[in-house]
Structures are given as structure tokens and as C-alpha cells.
């Protein structure tokens, strides 16, 4: 409860009261371990599937992704395919979900994506600036297809790639 109250920025008594209310409604169950209540979703709750669908339809991971990349100043280019918004409910046909140029800690990024998308696999690629321009010079179809894919969102574009694509 303490973690939840900190995460929600709410008083612990308010959180306790709401968790108890959800227990009365059979949405949650709990068990006690070492004088602590551990709450979990009641798998037999009749409206569980409807609640999950409501959550998945309204969840927009783009906010978390934008916040994550705000601190990544070394990246030259960050392209996110808009289909990532519905990644939890649909499997898109896009080549990549996220494309980046420069260096980033791939393990940290993988952990972030796993927590943001609740374990669902997100396709991403990271290449160096030199490798990117080398591949463009030799007409790499994969890179061109990634750049020209519909519904791309350019979060960061220090290389002015979006402008060059319009020409």
C-alpha cells in the first residue's frame, strides 16, 4: 500500500479504503503475509475481461516513451511508429516500432519497453550515424522502407531526415 500511495501521490488511508472497497466488490482478493496485506486481482471476477479491455483501449504508451527519451541526449534520430499506441491490443504490420540512430543502453531500453508494454515484444533497432549514412549511400531498402513507413512520429531529428524525405 505504501508503494501504491507513493506512486499515486495519495494518502495511504485513502488507498487502503479503496483497496478494501474493491475487495468487498470481489474485484480484488488479498492474503496476509508477515502482517502485510497483499492484494491481487480476483481471477474469477465476472467483469475482469471487460475491465482489461477498457484499460487496453485507453492506455497510450506514447507519453511514457516520450518521457523516457527526453533524457537521451546522445540520440540523433528517434522514430516511433504510431501503431505502437495499439500494440497491446493489435499486432501491427509495421517493420519496426522504434528506430534510433546513435548509442543507447539496449538492456535498459528493453527493460523499459517490457514494463511499459507489459511484456509484449516491441521491435526496435539502433544503428550508428556512420552506418546509417553508409546504408543510405548504398540504397539499403530496409532503411528506406523504415523511414518512409506510414504513421512515423519523429521524436528527435537532429539529422533533419524528415526534411530530406519531403524533397
N, C-alpha and C positions, 0 to 999 in steps of 0.2 A: 504494500500500500504506500509505503514511503516513496518508493521509486516512482510509482504512478502519480502520486501527488506532486512530486518534483517535476516530472515530465509534463504534466498538465497544468502546472502552476496553480494548483488548487489546494485548499486546506485539507489536511488528512482526514478530518472528521466528515467533510463533505464526500470525499472519495469513499470512505468506509460506508457511509449511509447509502450511497448509490450502488455500491457493490452488494450490500445486503438487500437492497430493493430488487436488484437483478437476480439475486438468489431466490427471493420469495416468488418471483415470476418464472422460475425454472430456466432462465436464460443461462445462468452460471451455477456451478457447483463449487464446493470447496472441501478441502481436507485440512486437518491441523497437524503441523509438524513442529515440534520444539516451541510450542506456544505461539506459533505463527499460522495464520490462515493463508492457505494457498488456493487462489481462485482459478478456475478454468471453465471453458465453455462446455455446457452440457451437450454432449453429442446427440442426446435424444430429444432435444428441444425441437418442437414441431416446426417452427418458423426459421430454423437455422439456415437452410438453403436460401430463403428469401433475404435474410439479413446479409449473408455473404454476397449475394448478387447486388444488393443495394450498395454495399461497400465497394465492390469491384467496379461498378459503373460510375461511381462518383470519385474514386481515387485518381488523382492526377500526379504522377511521379515527376513531372517536369519541374515542379517547384523545388523538390529535393535535389534534383540533378543540377539545376542552375545554382543553387546554394553551394553544392559540392565543388563545382568548377570555378566559383568566384575566387577561391584562394589558389588556384592552379595557374600561376602567372607565367610558367615556362612554356605553356602550350601555345603553339602558333595558330592552330585551327581546331575548332571543335564543331562537328556537325552531328546533329541529332535528328533522326528521322521521326517525324511526328507520329508515326504508327506506334511509337513506344508508349503513348498515352493509353492505348488499349491493350498493351502487352499481357496484362493479367487475364483478360477475357478472350482475346483472339490471338491467333498466330498469324502475324503479318507475312507478306511475301517479299519484304524488303531485303536487300543484300546484307546490310548492316544496320544495327540500331544506333551505334555511336562510332564515329570516325574521328581520330585525333592525330595531329602532327606534333611531334617532339617527344619528350620523355615524361613518363609518369610511372608511379609505382603500381604495376599491374595487379599485384596481390591486394593492395589497399583498395584499388578500384573494384576488383572482383568482390571483395567483402562488402563494399558499399552497395554495389548493384544487387548482390544477393539479399541484403537486408531491405533495400528499397523495393525490390520486386518479389520478396518472399520466396526466394529460392528459384524462381523461374529463370531460365537461361537467357542472358542478354548477349547478343552478338556485338563485339566491338573490335576495333583494330587500331593499333598505334604504330606509326612509322616515323622515321626521321625526316626532317625537311629536305635533306640531300636526297634521300631515297625517293621521296615524293616527286621532286622535280626531275629526277633521273627517270622515273617511271612515266611521267608525263611526256618527257622528251622522246621516249621510245614508243609512245602511243599505247600504253597499257590500258586495255579495255576495261579491266576491273576497276581501276581508279577512276576512269572517265564515267563509268556507269554509276559508281558510288556518288560522285559529285553531281551528276545530272539526275539522280533519282528524285522522283516527285516527293513533295512534302518535307524536304530537308529544312531544318532550322539551323542557321549558323549562329551558334552561341558566341563564338570568338573567331575572328577572321583577320589576323594581323598580316596575312599574306595577300589580302584583297582578292581572294579566289572567286568570291561571289560576283564581284565586278567584272572579272575577266571572263566568267562564264556567260555573262549577258552579251558580250561583244561578238 
